[in-house]
Structures are given as structure tokens and as C-alpha cells.
């Protein structure tokens, strides 16, 4: 589980997107949180079923419609997997 917040100090919208890869097959990015304008939005990400070949990444993108204008992805995978991880941001 990843818990945190998406903070925004400007007037635009920003969103957190996550993609899980199972058995080395990447799934689509899905939006987890959006903050438009100044403020913060909670981010709570859980992975339902975990397999040893499950990996994931997270990225923050400008806007709230797609993943065309984003920062570099951050890995959500840690080895060895301990059941829970906390990402700072």
C-alpha cells in the first residue's frame, strides 16, 4: 500500500497515475488522484493480488485526462517484497 498526498501550489491540474505489470505484461496507466489548483489530494494505492512477477510504477502528470505530459516514472517495486512499502514524494 502506498499512502501520501499530491500537492499543488499552482493553478493547473496534476494527477497521479499507476501502471501494474503482471508476468512482465504491462497494464494501462490508471489515474489514482487529481489536484486542480492550490491544495492537496490524498493518494492511497493498493495492489489487489500480488505475484512474484508483479511490478509497478507511478508518475505525476500535468492535467487530468491522460499521461502525455508526465515526469519520469518511479518504481513501486522493492526487493525483497515485504508486503507494504511507503513512497515519499
Wavefront OBJ file of the C-alpha trace (Angstrom):
o trace
v 0.000 0.000 0.000
v 1.195 3.495 -0.821
v -0.161 6.436 1.125
v 0.622 10.086 0.719
v -0.668 13.234 -0.896
v -0.446 15.053 -4.192
v 0.366 18.706 -3.503
v -0.137 21.549 -5.943
v 0.871 25.180 -5.448
v -0.183 26.408 -8.894
v -3.409 26.880 -10.814
v -3.164 23.866 -13.156
v -4.290 20.271 -12.592
v -1.876 17.426 -11.799
v -2.666 13.730 -11.480
v -1.022 10.577 -10.118
v -1.111 7.589 -12.476
v -0.087 3.982 -11.721
v 0.667 1.044 -14.006
v 0.991 -2.538 -12.744
v 2.871 -5.193 -14.693
v 1.969 -8.824 -14.073
v 4.063 -11.633 -15.526
v 6.039 -8.938 -17.404
v 2.889 -7.744 -19.224
v 2.244 -4.029 -18.614
v -1.309 -2.953 -17.949
v -2.651 0.516 -18.707
v -1.913 3.528 -16.527
v -4.862 4.314 -14.270
v -5.482 7.634 -12.560
v -5.304 7.464 -8.759
v -5.655 11.113 -7.671
v -6.009 14.616 -9.121
v -5.470 18.056 -7.636
v -6.573 21.144 -9.583
v -5.344 24.441 -8.195
v -3.665 25.068 -4.875
v -4.107 22.358 -2.275
v -3.581 18.642 -1.820
v -5.360 15.384 -2.586
v -4.897 12.090 -0.718
v -3.165 9.243 -2.544
v -3.934 5.683 -1.413
v -2.770 2.934 -3.750
v -3.305 -0.767 -3.125
v -2.454 -3.762 -5.233
v -5.115 -6.445 -5.028
v -3.346 -9.709 -5.837
v 0.429 -9.888 -5.647
v 2.518 -12.394 -7.583
v 6.334 -12.669 -7.545
v 6.379 -11.259 -11.083
v 4.272 -8.176 -10.214
v 5.949 -4.800 -10.594
v 4.602 -1.289 -10.905
v 5.409 2.322 -11.485
v 3.879 5.686 -10.677
v 4.116 9.018 -12.437
v 2.760 12.514 -11.919
v 1.283 14.169 -14.988
v 0.093 17.628 -15.897
v -3.674 17.658 -16.428
v -6.239 15.040 -15.555
v -7.098 13.387 -18.871
v -4.054 11.394 -19.991
v -0.364 10.578 -19.485
v 1.090 12.672 -22.325
v 2.920 15.280 -20.168
v 4.498 13.495 -17.188
v 7.587 13.288 -15.059
v 9.781 10.207 -15.040
v 8.125 7.055 -13.661
v 9.034 5.973 -10.124
v 9.224 2.260 -9.359
v 6.722 0.870 -6.864
v 8.666 -2.360 -6.633
v 11.074 -3.154 -3.842
v 13.084 -6.339 -3.453
v 12.624 -8.322 -1.409
v 8.915 -7.624 -1.277
v 7.914 -7.117 2.347
v 4.167 -6.787 1.936
v 3.941 -2.998 2.378
v 6.053 -0.088 1.194
v 5.813 3.655 1.657
v 6.781 6.039 -1.134
v 7.808 9.563 -0.213
v 7.014 12.380 -2.548
l 1 2 3 4 5 6 7 8 9 10 11 12 13 14 15 16 17 18 19 20 21 22 23 24 25 26 27 28 29 30 31 32 33 34 35 36 37 38 39 40 41 42 43 44 45 46 47 48 49 50 51 52 53 54 55 56 57 58 59 60 61 62 63 64 65 66 67 68 69 70 71 72 73 74 75 76 77 78 79 80 81 82 83 84 85 86 87 88 89
